[in-house]
Amino acid sequence: MAKTLARYEIWKFSEESLSRAIHLLNSTLESIGRNEYLLVGLATAYFQYVNAGIYPDVKHLDKADELIDEALKLNPSLSKAYYLK
């Protein structure tokens, strides 16, 4: 459920919706622990800050890259992670 709601927020392409998605994914990760799909969702939200021109700062791309690397450690064959990388 959290992943679906976060995806909905991510694709709204607004600062507020990306913040909501990041908060939701972080809260879920704190509750259930590390999960490669949630980490890729979180990386997507950080990437969209730059992609949508909201915060064109390389730090968001760096954060996305860190999250993708973490997801790939959990599941080296996760195609969604490679797509975003």
Secondary structure, DSSP 8 states (H G I E B T S, - for coil): -HHHHHHHHHTT--HHHHHHHHHHHHHHHHHH---HHHHHHHHHHHHHHHHTTS---HHHHHHHHHHHHHHHHH-TT-HHHHHH-
